[in-house]
Amino acid sequence: MSKRIVSFSNPFHLSTRLGQLVIFNKETDDEIIRSIEDIGHLVIDHPQITFTTGLMQVLAEANIAVVFCDVRHHPSSMLLHLDTHHIQAERFRAQVNASEPMKKQLWQQTIKAKIRNQAKVLELAGHRPLTLLNLSNKVTSGDSTNCEAQAARIYFRVLFGETFLREREGPPPNPSLNYGYTILRAAVARALVGSGLMVTLGIHHHNKYNSFALADDIMEPFRPFTDWLIYNQIRTIPDYHNLTKERKQEFFQLLYSDCRWNGQTSPIDVAIESVSANLAKCFEGSAKKLVYPELPDYAENREFPKP
């Protein structure tokens, strides 16, 4: 079942009562109660928001990712539960003991899926994706020939223009990409933890300063969904470079949009959970292949569908 994303951008006090989320508006003294079991992510985006420790414990036990935003209103940190699966220790051991050949095969499958989704974005945008499709077929175990980087150079310049460079601190639409990818990363990290896996231990990413290496691995094929959303924002919003409240909400709502996974239509956030569970089975040896979702054929006007 798809979970909701609840975002707070005004001065509230958040607490819990009888297992429910209690939202107290500090400006109006109004109080709202929401069901915690329907929430997947809770976003705190105001410096005057306060909350109780009891609420954080309840949210953690429900495997709800709590995302904190910085002064620029960009997601900057996240709170995750450390014990969310009944056989977590067993899955930890399977993940730690995974062989290098297995991890290289999983990375090969991951990059193939990413490049194919990038090709689909280009096709939806009216471009010929044959070069990317050919590259996806050339991805080797561990992507030893770095097809991922070759595809990225072609993909971003075709999608966003010949002068565009994908840089974290670069000009628009880089800030939008950063924001969208951060939301995606949080969703993937939550799903991995829920499947009893360690987000710090990746199959490819392994920077010692990266606490979410596995999330960075598994989110790769999902990135093109964000790219397609931003491409359509650029086409339809004159001041797309401004990350307004409405545009940010679209990034959150993206997780509820449809994708194609295992021959079925599914919300993206549900597919993320399915991929995480699939990965756990690969580590345990009960599955051999990591299956990722694909972008669906959107409407003829090629605009990203509203949830």
DRENBALUM-80175 format. One record per residue (C-alpha): residue in one letter; z, y, x. Coordinates in pm, 1 decimal. Last residue first. Layout:
<pts>
[pt a, [Z, Y, X]],
...
</pts>
This chain:
<pts>
[pt p, [-908.7, 1206.8, -108.3]],
[pt k, [-1200.8, 1449.2, -56.9]],
[pt p, [-1510.5, 1287.9, 85.3]],
[pt f, [-1645.9, 1412.3, 419.0]],
[pt e, [-1980.6, 1578.1, 357.3]],
[pt r, [-2295.2, 1377.2, 409.1]],
[pt n, [-2470.5, 1532.8, 107.3]],
[pt e, [-2591.3, 1179.8, 35.1]],
[pt a, [-2236.1, 1053.1, -7.0]],
[pt y, [-2064.4, 861.4, 271.9]],
[pt d, [-2183.7, 534.7, 417.8]],
[pt p, [-1856.3, 391.6, 541.1]],
[pt l, [-1710.7, 447.3, 888.8]],
[pt e, [-1608.0, 117.1, 1039.7]],
[pt p, [-1270.3, -51.3, 1068.2]],
[pt y, [-1153.5, -251.4, 1373.2]],
[pt v, [-1123.9, -627.8, 1421.6]],
[pt l, [-939.2, -753.2, 1729.3]],
[pt k, [-1059.2, -1104.5, 1805.8]],
[pt k, [-890.1, -1424.4, 1915.4]],
[pt a, [-611.2, -1464.1, 1660.3]],
[pt s, [-310.0, -1700.6, 1659.1]],
[pt g, [-249.8, -1651.4, 2032.2]],
[pt e, [70.3, -1447.3, 2000.1]],
[pt f, [-88.4, -1143.0, 2163.3]],
[pt c, [-387.2, -1172.9, 1930.4]],
[pt k, [-152.9, -1205.1, 1632.3]],
[pt a, [18.4, -879.7, 1728.5]],
[pt l, [-323.5, -713.8, 1750.7]],
[pt n, [-411.2, -826.8, 1397.0]],
[pt a, [-85.0, -675.6, 1266.9]],
[pt s, [-178.2, -346.8, 1433.6]],
[pt v, [-533.4, -366.3, 1295.1]],
[pt s, [-394.9, -422.5, 944.6]],
[pt e, [-157.3, -126.1, 974.3]],
[pt i, [-443.5, 98.7, 1085.3]],
[pt a, [-657.2, -34.3, 799.8]],
[pt v, [-384.9, 68.6, 553.4]],
[pt d, [-382.6, 419.3, 704.5]],
[pt i, [-761.7, 439.2, 679.8]],
[pt p, [-769.1, 358.9, 309.1]],
[pt s, [-960.4, 34.4, 245.6]],
[pt t, [-1307.7, -77.2, 140.9]],
[pt q, [-1373.6, -441.3, 223.4]],
[pt g, [-1600.5, -629.7, 461.5]],
[pt n, [-1329.3, -681.6, 722.0]],
[pt w, [-1253.7, -310.4, 727.4]],
[pt r, [-1475.5, -37.5, 583.0]],
[pt c, [-1313.2, 304.7, 565.7]],
[pt d, [-1184.0, 520.5, 284.6]],
[pt s, [-980.4, 837.8, 301.3]],
[pt y, [-600.0, 827.9, 285.2]],
[pt l, [-549.9, 895.9, 656.7]],
[pt l, [-779.8, 1196.5, 625.8]],
[pt q, [-520.8, 1358.7, 400.0]],
[pt f, [-318.1, 1454.1, 706.2]],
[pt f, [-618.5, 1612.8, 874.8]],
[pt e, [-710.1, 1786.8, 549.8]],
[pt q, [-359.6, 1933.3, 531.6]],
[pt k, [-417.9, 2097.0, 867.0]],
[pt r, [-728.6, 2264.1, 727.8]],
[pt e, [-535.8, 2402.6, 431.2]],
[pt k, [-253.1, 2534.1, 648.8]],
[pt t, [-508.0, 2714.3, 863.6]],
[pt l, [-621.4, 2597.6, 1205.3]],
[pt n, [-852.3, 2889.2, 1276.0]],
[pt h, [-1168.3, 2774.9, 1459.8]],
[pt y, [-1326.8, 2687.9, 1124.4]],
[pt d, [-1367.2, 3058.0, 1044.9]],
[pt p, [-1693.5, 3015.0, 851.2]],
[pt i, [-1587.2, 2682.0, 688.5]],
[pt t, [-1866.7, 2452.7, 564.3]],
[pt r, [-2057.8, 2328.5, 869.2]],
[pt i, [-1765.1, 2347.7, 1109.9]],
[pt q, [-1543.8, 2167.9, 858.1]],
[pt n, [-1810.3, 1898.8, 828.5]],
[pt y, [-1808.4, 1830.8, 1202.8]],
[pt i, [-1429.1, 1838.0, 1196.5]],
[pt l, [-1415.0, 1556.6, 937.8]],
[pt w, [-1670.7, 1352.7, 1130.9]],
[pt d, [-1474.1, 1393.1, 1453.5]],
[pt t, [-1154.1, 1278.0, 1280.4]],
[pt f, [-1322.7, 956.6, 1162.1]],
[pt p, [-1472.8, 927.7, 1511.2]],
[pt r, [-1119.4, 898.2, 1657.8]],
[pt f, [-1040.1, 574.1, 1474.5]],
[pt p, [-1208.9, 350.9, 1733.4]],
[pt e, [-980.3, 497.3, 2004.9]],
[pt m, [-650.3, 477.3, 1811.5]],
[pt i, [-567.0, 133.4, 1950.9]],
[pt d, [-552.9, 236.4, 2314.7]],
[pt d, [-366.7, 565.5, 2268.8]],
[pt a, [-115.3, 384.4, 2048.0]],
[pt l, [-69.3, 126.8, 2325.8]],
[pt a, [0.7, 400.9, 2580.3]],
[pt f, [253.1, 586.8, 2365.4]],
[pt s, [528.0, 669.1, 2616.5]],
[pt n, [280.0, 806.2, 2871.3]],
[pt y, [446.1, 926.6, 3193.3]],
[pt k, [380.3, 599.6, 3376.8]],
[pt n, [11.2, 622.4, 3290.0]],
[pt h, [-93.6, 277.1, 3170.8]],
[pt h, [-379.6, 306.1, 2923.9]],
[pt h, [-566.1, -26.1, 2906.7]],
[pt i, [-378.2, -290.2, 2705.2]],
[pt g, [-84.4, -58.0, 2661.3]],
[pt l, [291.3, -106.1, 2693.6]],
[pt t, [472.5, 204.9, 2568.2]],
[pt v, [397.7, 138.9, 2200.3]],
[pt m, [598.3, -181.4, 2209.8]],
[pt l, [501.5, -412.5, 1923.7]],
[pt g, [696.3, -537.6, 1620.5]],
[pt s, [422.2, -478.9, 1363.9]],
[pt g, [607.3, -175.1, 1226.1]],
[pt v, [615.1, -31.1, 1576.6]],
[pt l, [237.1, -64.8, 1591.3]],
[pt a, [196.7, 97.1, 1249.8]],
[pt r, [412.4, 397.1, 1342.6]],
[pt a, [225.0, 445.3, 1670.6]],
[pt v, [-109.8, 433.9, 1488.6]],
[pt a, [-4.3, 698.2, 1236.3]],
[pt a, [137.8, 923.7, 1508.8]],
[pt r, [-178.3, 891.3, 1714.5]],
[pt l, [-392.5, 986.9, 1416.4]],
[pt i, [-191.8, 1302.7, 1361.2]],
[pt t, [-229.1, 1384.2, 1731.3]],
[pt y, [-602.8, 1312.0, 1719.8]],
[pt g, [-648.6, 1563.8, 1439.5]],
[pt y, [-461.7, 1836.5, 1623.2]],
[pt n, [-638.7, 1784.0, 1954.6]],
[pt l, [-979.0, 1766.6, 1784.3]],
[pt s, [-904.7, 2091.2, 1602.5]],
[pt p, [-800.1, 2257.7, 1928.5]],
[pt n, [-1124.1, 2132.9, 2094.3]],
[pt p, [-1351.7, 2276.5, 1822.2]],
[pt p, [-1313.8, 2534.9, 1956.1]],
[pt p, [-1253.3, 2637.5, 2320.2]],
[pt g, [-1104.4, 2407.4, 2586.9]],
[pt e, [-739.9, 2327.3, 2660.1]],
[pt r, [-778.2, 1954.1, 2589.8]],
[pt e, [-1135.1, 1949.5, 2715.6]],
[pt r, [-1436.5, 1789.7, 2547.3]],
[pt l, [-1723.3, 2002.3, 2670.5]],
[pt f, [-1970.9, 2163.5, 2431.9]],
[pt t, [-2275.2, 2340.9, 2574.8]],
[pt e, [-2529.2, 2094.5, 2432.4]],
[pt g, [-2394.6, 2122.6, 2078.7]],
[pt f, [-2114.1, 1973.2, 1867.2]],
[pt l, [-2254.4, 1633.8, 1760.2]],
[pt v, [-2524.0, 1585.4, 2024.7]],
[pt r, [-2302.0, 1718.8, 2301.5]],
[pt f, [-2004.2, 1514.1, 2185.8]],
[pt y, [-2195.7, 1186.0, 2164.6]],
[pt i, [-2391.2, 1194.3, 2488.0]],
[pt r, [-2098.3, 1257.9, 2721.1]],
[pt a, [-1874.7, 1031.4, 2510.5]],
[pt a, [-2117.4, 738.4, 2534.2]],
[pt q, [-2121.5, 745.8, 2913.1]],
[pt a, [-1742.5, 777.0, 2920.9]],
[pt e, [-1693.7, 470.5, 2697.9]],
[pt c, [-1963.5, 275.6, 2881.4]],
[pt n, [-1732.4, 273.5, 3181.4]],
[pt t, [-1910.2, -4.6, 3376.1]],
[pt s, [-1590.2, -213.6, 3389.6]],
[pt d, [-1537.9, -182.7, 3014.3]],
[pt g, [-1240.2, -424.4, 3046.5]],
[pt s, [-1478.8, -709.7, 2969.9]],
[pt t, [-1825.7, -560.4, 2944.1]],
[pt v, [-1968.8, -296.3, 2710.6]],
[pt k, [-2348.1, -330.8, 2711.8]],
[pt n, [-2394.0, -380.1, 2337.8]],
[pt s, [-2207.0, -57.2, 2265.7]],
[pt l, [-2439.1, 122.6, 2508.0]],
[pt n, [-2744.5, 16.0, 2307.5]],
[pt l, [-2582.4, 144.8, 1989.6]],
[pt l, [-2506.9, 471.0, 2166.0]],
[pt t, [-2868.1, 517.1, 2273.9]],
[pt l, [-2996.6, 416.0, 1928.7]],
[pt p, [-2792.1, 676.8, 1740.5]],
[pt r, [-3077.9, 890.8, 1604.8]],
[pt h, [-2933.4, 1208.8, 1459.4]],
[pt g, [-2887.8, 1320.4, 1097.5]],
[pt a, [-2511.9, 1386.9, 1096.4]],
[pt l, [-2450.9, 1052.9, 924.9]],
[pt e, [-2639.4, 881.8, 1208.5]],
[pt l, [-2435.7, 1070.4, 1467.6]],
[pt v, [-2113.7, 964.1, 1297.6]],
[pt k, [-2235.4, 603.7, 1283.2]],
[pt a, [-2307.3, 607.6, 1656.4]],
[pt q, [-1952.4, 727.7, 1718.7]],
[pt n, [-1830.1, 438.4, 1504.7]],
[pt r, [-2033.2, 199.1, 1716.7]],
[pt i, [-1893.4, 357.2, 2033.0]],
[pt k, [-1535.4, 308.5, 1914.6]],
[pt a, [-1590.7, -51.1, 1801.0]],
[pt k, [-1741.1, -147.3, 2134.9]],
[pt i, [-1456.0, 31.0, 2310.4]],
[pt t, [-1190.6, -167.8, 2124.0]],
[pt q, [-1365.6, -503.0, 2163.3]],
[pt q, [-1389.4, -448.4, 2540.4]],
[pt w, [-1025.2, -338.0, 2546.7]],
[pt l, [-922.3, -660.5, 2373.5]],
[pt q, [-1126.9, -860.3, 2623.4]],
[pt k, [-961.5, -678.7, 2913.4]],
[pt k, [-618.4, -744.2, 2762.4]],
[pt m, [-697.8, -1114.7, 2731.1]],
[pt p, [-826.8, -1136.1, 3089.7]],
[pt e, [-509.5, -957.5, 3210.4]],
[pt s, [-284.5, -1211.8, 3043.5]],
[pt a, [-39.6, -1121.1, 2766.4]],
[pt n, [314.7, -1200.2, 2879.7]],
[pt v, [457.3, -857.3, 2791.0]],
[pt q, [294.4, -867.3, 2446.8]],
[pt a, [412.6, -1221.0, 2374.2]],
[pt r, [763.8, -1131.3, 2487.6]],
[pt f, [773.2, -820.1, 2268.8]],
[pt r, [644.2, -1027.4, 1978.7]],
[pt e, [932.1, -1271.2, 2014.4]],
[pt a, [1185.1, -988.9, 2039.9]],
[pt q, [1037.7, -826.1, 1724.9]],
[pt i, [1064.0, -1135.1, 1508.2]],
[pt h, [1216.8, -962.4, 1202.3]],
[pt h, [1028.7, -639.7, 1266.6]],
[pt t, [1146.0, -277.9, 1259.4]],
[pt d, [1385.8, -232.4, 1550.2]],
[pt l, [1314.6, 77.0, 1760.1]],
[pt h, [1250.0, 321.5, 1474.2]],
[pt l, [1024.2, 613.1, 1554.7]],
[pt l, [1084.5, 987.6, 1602.3]],
[pt m, [785.7, 1197.7, 1706.3]],
[pt s, [708.9, 1492.9, 1927.4]],
[pt s, [467.1, 1785.7, 1960.9]],
[pt p, [265.6, 1811.8, 1639.2]],
[pt h, [100.7, 2157.9, 1642.7]],
[pt h, [252.9, 2445.0, 1447.1]],
[pt r, [203.0, 2680.4, 1743.9]],
[pt v, [583.6, 2703.2, 1777.5]],
[pt d, [600.7, 2322.1, 1805.2]],
[pt c, [577.4, 2056.6, 1533.3]],
[pt f, [811.1, 1758.8, 1482.5]],
[pt v, [680.7, 1429.9, 1339.0]],
[pt v, [918.1, 1182.5, 1171.5]],
[pt a, [754.5, 838.8, 1149.0]],
[pt i, [893.7, 641.8, 856.7]],
[pt n, [986.0, 285.2, 946.6]],
[pt a, [1224.0, 257.3, 645.8]],
[pt e, [1517.1, 202.8, 884.3]],
[pt a, [1409.7, 514.3, 1073.7]],
[pt l, [1399.3, 723.9, 756.3]],
[pt v, [1749.6, 608.5, 657.4]],
[pt q, [1885.4, 688.6, 1003.3]],
[pt m, [1720.1, 1030.9, 1006.4]],
[pt l, [1869.3, 1103.4, 664.6]],
[pt g, [2219.4, 1016.3, 783.9]],
[pt t, [2178.4, 1245.7, 1082.3]],
[pt t, [2135.3, 1530.9, 837.6]],
[pt f, [1851.3, 1779.7, 831.8]],
[pt t, [1774.7, 2143.2, 906.9]],
[pt i, [1447.3, 2332.0, 874.0]],
[pt q, [1469.7, 2680.8, 1020.0]],
[pt p, [1213.6, 2625.9, 1298.6]],
[pt h, [939.3, 2520.6, 1052.4]],
[pt d, [687.8, 2234.6, 1075.1]],
[pt i, [877.1, 1909.9, 1013.7]],
[pt v, [631.9, 1633.3, 919.4]],
[pt l, [747.2, 1317.0, 741.4]],
[pt h, [517.5, 1016.2, 770.9]],
[pt g, [493.9, 694.3, 568.8]],
[pt i, [663.4, 801.7, 247.5]],
[pt d, [658.7, 603.4, -80.0]],
[pt e, [987.8, 422.8, -5.4]],
[pt i, [1166.8, 754.8, 39.4]],
[pt s, [1142.4, 852.7, -325.3]],
[pt r, [1169.5, 1226.1, -372.4]],
[pt i, [1449.1, 1453.5, -495.1]],
[pt i, [1401.5, 1829.6, -533.4]],
[pt e, [1667.0, 2100.6, -514.2]],
[pt d, [1628.4, 2472.2, -577.5]],
[pt d, [1852.6, 2718.6, -394.5]],
[pt t, [1558.3, 2965.3, -387.5]],
[pt e, [1540.4, 3055.4, -16.3]],
[pt k, [1727.9, 2757.7, 130.4]],
[pt n, [1514.8, 2507.9, -65.1]],
[pt f, [1708.4, 2180.4, -74.5]],
[pt i, [1503.7, 1860.0, -42.6]],
[pt v, [1694.5, 1535.8, -110.5]],
[pt l, [1516.0, 1218.5, 3.2]],
[pt q, [1643.9, 909.6, -178.1]],
[pt g, [1870.5, 623.6, -63.6]],
[pt l, [2149.0, 715.3, -300.6]],
[pt r, [2149.3, 1069.4, -159.7]],
[pt t, [1970.5, 1174.2, 155.7]],
[pt s, [1938.1, 1505.5, 336.3]],
[pt l, [1681.9, 1771.9, 414.7]],
[pt h, [1765.6, 2141.6, 428.1]],
[pt f, [1457.0, 2351.8, 378.9]],
[pt p, [1315.2, 2668.5, 533.4]],
[pt n, [938.3, 2639.6, 474.6]],
[pt s, [663.3, 2431.9, 641.5]],
[pt f, [757.9, 2080.1, 527.1]],
[pt s, [496.9, 1800.7, 529.5]],
[pt v, [517.2, 1472.8, 338.1]],
[pt i, [256.1, 1211.1, 427.7]],
[pt r, [230.2, 938.2, 165.6]],
[pt k, [202.8, 563.4, 221.2]],
[pt s, [-95.5, 344.5, 128.6]],
[pt m, [0.0, 0.0, 0.0]],
</pts>
